[in-house]
């Protein structure tokens, strides 16, 4: 199998007619005593101790106390309330929220970070007013019991004093929030996918920032974990599984090929890459499109874009082909149903909304995980779609630049391309109107 060479990580020395490749590990930043790696954070949660989790400086730039609902004690929840605003939330998986019949608090979420609050709850039995630390701890443990199948909707009353938060599928690889971090940590610890979180505040009520959070951790004998570190760990350990490696000759050149299984969705993903990748490789993240990639459909530009991308990365780069993205994530059969709506006059956005389908159901956590597995965290992205760059950035990949990809424009897809540009924000480089006429 071809070895992936990163120019900033290896030394290549001629030895006679051969080459000697010596890996040069990146220098590690100094870790203070309060800094936790992910395995240590998981041990703390299993032991019932909190972890202080900080997010990115360009997000909230705040810290949350995170506990596992499975193992939390009344005493640690009381400590949490004393060092926070007292507003205790319970992040939980979307699947568990559905099982417990916990709808979102409002249908139109205008929270800037799209935190998915559900209706509030108390345990149906074993609590007094519901507001004390002991009462809320009992409610949180009831939610954890539901995560093990030992409690259900009837074991909760609504409204209450604990605020469940619905975590996004894919965890911190799709949304880098404390909600997703808490559920990821609980799941990785082998516990119920239910946490308890509260935002750290200073004694004067202002939000606690990094230096104060680290000082509190040191005084309290606790550890600090960043969401960035959790996302990096998951990208290399948790989202995808490398199943096969081989080589594939194509019309654009021979590529090393890697096949991955998505541990979250079960989808199968393929990467074609050159043997040498620089510190900022050119990357095309290509969504599966059977009709365009295989049958050459001219209703879209997918097939020509794939061919053009392979040609562009052949000098040094890779194409990540994501399964499960057919029809912007709705699947092949629903895509064909949407085509029928377009035949009746709808555009590509109207067609999917008329059918009750999401306009774009794709997420790019798997692509970020694959890039992480390849040791890549900074890329030049070959794409016209700003949502793709945003999704990769949200999942922890630095998109240093985006390059447009102009290919596959045809009279049969001109209206489709115009709609993507006008309604979905794609930076599609359309030919001048006098070069290409839409087919009537």
N, C-alpha and C positions, 0 to 999 in steps of 0.2 A: 504494500500500500504506500502511496505517496505521503511523505511527511510534509506537514504544513510548516513553512518557514516564515517567521515574522522577523523582518530585518532588524527590529529593535530588540530582539530577544535571543539571537543566535550569532555565533561566530562561525564563519565558513573558511576553513584553511586548506589550501592545496597540499596533498600528501602524495607525491608521485603522480600517478594518473587518477587518483581518487580525491574525494573531498572529505574532510573531517568536519562534522557539524557538532558544535559545542553549545549547549543551551546556556543562556545568560539570564537567570531569573531577575525580574524587576525588583528594585529595591523596595523593601516594605517600610511603610511609615511606622514610626515609633508608636507603640500602643501603651497607653497609661494603664495603671492598675484597674481603673474603673471600666475600661473598654472591654466589652464582651464580644467574642465571636459567636456565631449562631449556635454551635453545640453547647456552649456554656449557658447561653440564654435559655435553651430548651431544658437543661438540667435545673436551672433556677425555677422555671415554671412548674416542672414536675414536682419540685419540692415545696410548692405553694408560695414561693417568694416572687415579688414583683420584679419586672425589668423596666428600666426607663428607656423609652424608645423615642428617638429624635428623628424628625423628617428633614427634607431638603431646605436649604437656606432660601431658595426661590419659591418655596411653597408656603407653609405656615411658619416655618422656622421656629417650631415649638416642640415641646416634649410631652409625652403622655406616660402615665403610669399604666403598665400592662400587666394584668394577672390572668391566669387561666381559671375559668369558672369551675372547672373540675376540681381544682385543688385549693382554691382560695379559702382563707380563714376569716372569721369575723374580725380578728385583730388587724390583719393586713388590710382589709377593706376600710376599717376605721382609720388606719394610718393614711390610706389613699385619700379619704375624704378630708382629712386635716391638711394635706399638702396640695390640694386641688381646689377647684371651684365647688366641689361637691356634686357636680353634675356627672353621674356615673352612667356610662353607656355600656351596652352588651353587644359587641360585634359578633355576628354569627353568619354561617354560610347561607347562601340563597336557598339551597335545598331545604335546610332546617327551617328557615323563615316560612317557606311554603307549607311545610308539614305542620307547623304550629299555627297556620292561618293568621299570619302577621302581615297585613297589607302595609304598603308605604303610608306614612303619615299624611302626605298630600300627593295628589296626582301630578301636579305641576311643580317640580322641584326647582326652586330658584336659588338654592344655596350655591355660592360661587364654586365650591369644590365638589358639588353634587353628592354630599354625604347623604346616604340613603336611610333616613330615619323611618322606623316603622311606628305603629301605635305602641304606647307604653304598656307595661305589664307589671303585675305583682304575682307572686305565688298564690294559688287559691287557698292553700292551707298553711299553717305554721308561721304566719306573720301577724303582727299587730296592726299598726297604722300603715306599715310598709316602708316608712322613710328611714328608720334607724339603720345603722350599719349592719346589725345582725339580720334585720328583715331583708335588706337588699342582698346581703350575702346568700340568704336562703333562696331568694328568687333567682339569683344567678346560678346557684347549684341546681335549681329545678330546671333551668334552661339547659344546663350541662347534662342532666339526666335525660332530657328529651333528645339530646345529641346521641345518647346511647340507646335510644328506643324505649326508655323507661318512664317517659312522661309524654303527655300530648296536649292538645289545645285545651282540654277540660281542666288541666292542672294549672292554668293561668287565668287571671281575671284582667279585664281591660276597662279603663285605663289603670295605670299603676305608677310606680316610682322608679322603675328601671327602664331605660330607653334602648331597645334593641336597634342595632344598625345592620343593614343588609350588606354583606361584603360582595364585591364584584367577583364573578368567576375569573379564575386566573390569578387572584391575589395581587401581590405587589408587582407581579410581572405585567399586569394590565392597568393597575391604578396604585400609585405609590402613596397610599393613605394609611393612617393608623388603624382604621377599620380592617383593611386587608392584612396589614402586618400582624395584628392580634390573631386573626383567624389562621393565617399561615403558621404562626408560631405554635398555636395550640395543636393544629393538625400535625405539624412536623414533630411535636413532642409526643404524639400518640394519644392525645387527649381529645375530648369532645371539641368540635369546632366552634367553641363559644368562649369569648374572652370578657374581661371587664377592663374598661379604660376610663381614665379621667385626665383632663389637661392640667399640667403643673402650673401653679401660680405662686408668686411671691407673697410675703406677708401683707403687703399693701394692696394685693389684689391684681397687680399687673402680671402679664404673662411671663413665665420663667423662660429665660433664654439659655444658650448652651453653657456658658461659664457657671451660672447658678445651678443648672441641672447637674453638672459634673460635681460641683461642690456638695450638693445634697446627696448624690450617690456615694461620695466618699464618706460623708458623715454617717450615712445609714448602712454602710456595708453592702450597697447594691451595685449593680452594673448598668452600663449604658450601651445600647445597641442602636445603630443607625438603620433607617429603612434602606438606605443605599447599600449597606453591607448585606442586609437580608436579601435584597433583590439580586445582588451579585452572587450570593451563595445559592439562591434558588436557580439562577440561570445556569450555573455549572453543575448543580446536583439534583434538581427536582422536577423540571418541567418536561424535558424530552429525554428519550433514551436512544442512544446510538445503536442501531441494529445491524447495519451492514456497510461495508466499504468496498468499492471497486473502482474501475475506470471506465469511462464511456467516451468513445469517439463520436464527434458530431460534425455537422457541416462547418461549424465555426472553429473547430479544433478539438483536441482531446482534453477532457477534464477528469479530475478525480471526483468521485461521486460518494456521497454519504447519505444513507437512509436513516431517518429518525422516526420513532413512534412518539406521538404526543400523549403524555401520561394524563393529561387533563381531559382531552376530547376523544382520544383514540385515533385521531387522524394520522395519516402518513405523510411525511414531508421529505423532500429530496433537495440536496445541495449539490451543485456542480461548481467546482472551484479550481483555480489554477494552482500549480504546485507551490508558487511563492506568493505570499500575501504581505504587503507592506503594512505599516502602522496605521494607515487610514485607507483601507481597500475600497474599491468601487463595488457597490452592492446593489443588486436588483432584488427586491422582494416581490415575487410574482404570485398572484392569486390564481389558484387552479381554475381553468376554464376549458372544459371538455370540448364544447362546441367550437371555440376559437382556436385552442392550442392543437387539437387533434384533427378536427374536421374542416378547419380553415374557414369558419363562418365569418362573413363580412358584416354581420350585425354589430360586431365589436372590433376592437383593435388589439385584442389580447395575443393572438398568434403572432402577428408581425412584431409586436412589442417584445415577445419572448425571444424571437430570432434576433432582433436588433440588440437586445440586452446581452445575449450570449456573445455576439460579435464584439460588443464594447468591452466586456469583462475578459475576453480571451487574452488580452495583454497583461492581465493581472487583476483578479477580482473574483466575484462569485455571484451566482444566482441562487436564491433561496425560493424554492417552489413550494408553496403552502397548500396542502390538502385541506378540504373542508371549507374552502372559500368560494365555491361555485356560486355564481349569481350574487356576488357581494355577500356571501355567507348564508343565503337562504336555501341553497341546494339546487340540484339540476332540475328536478320536476317543477319546483316553484318558479325557477327561472323561465322554464318553457311556458308556464301559465302567464308569467309577466310578459313574455313575448307576444302572447295572444292579445293581451290588453293593449300592447303597443300597436299591434295590427289594427286595432279598433280606434286608434288615434291618440292614445295616451303616450306621454314621454316616459323615460325610464324611471323617473321618480314617482310620477303619478301611478304608473302601472303597479308598483309594489305597494304603495299606500292603499290603492283601491282593493288589493287582495288582503289587506291587513298584515302585510309583511314589513319588516324593518327596511328602511332605505339602504342601510349598510350595517350588516351584523358582524363584520370582520373585527378581529382583534389581532394584535401583533406580538403577544407575549411569547408565542412559540418561536417566532423569528428571532426575537431578542435572546431567547434561551439557546437557540442554535448558534447564534453569533458568539454568545458567551462560551459555549462549548468549544468553539474554534479559537478562543482567546482574543476575540475582537470586541472592543468596547467603543471604538470611534470609527465612523464610516463616512464615505461620500455616497449619497443615496441617488440612485438612478430612478426617478419617479416624477410624474406630473401631479401626484396626489398629496396635498399638504396634510391630510389626515393620517397618511401612512407615516410621514416624518414625525408627526405629533405622537402617534401611537408608539413608535420605537423610542422616542425621547421619554415618554411616560414610563416605558418599561426599562429605562436605564441605559439606553444606547445613545451615545453622543452623535448626533447627525451634524457633522461639521459643515456640510454643504449638500445641496440637492442639485442634480443635473436633470434637465428635461429629457424626455424620450419621445421623439417624434417618429411615429411609424404606424402604418396600417390605416391611414385615412382613405375613405372610399365613399362613393355616392350613397351606398347603403347604410353607412354608419355616421354620416355627417350630422344628422339631427341628434343622434345619441351623444356624439362628442360635444356638440354645442350645449346640450343639456348638462353634461358633466361639468363643463366650464362655468356655465351660468348658475347652476343650482347646487352643485357640489364643490365648487371652488377649485376644480382641477385646473392646473396651468397647462392646458392642452394647447399645443402650438398648431393652430389651424392654418391650412393653406388659404391664401387669399380667395375670395369668392369667385374671382374670374378663372382660377385654376381648377376648382373643384365644385361642381354643381351637385346639389342634393338631388338624389333620384326621386322623381315624383311617384 
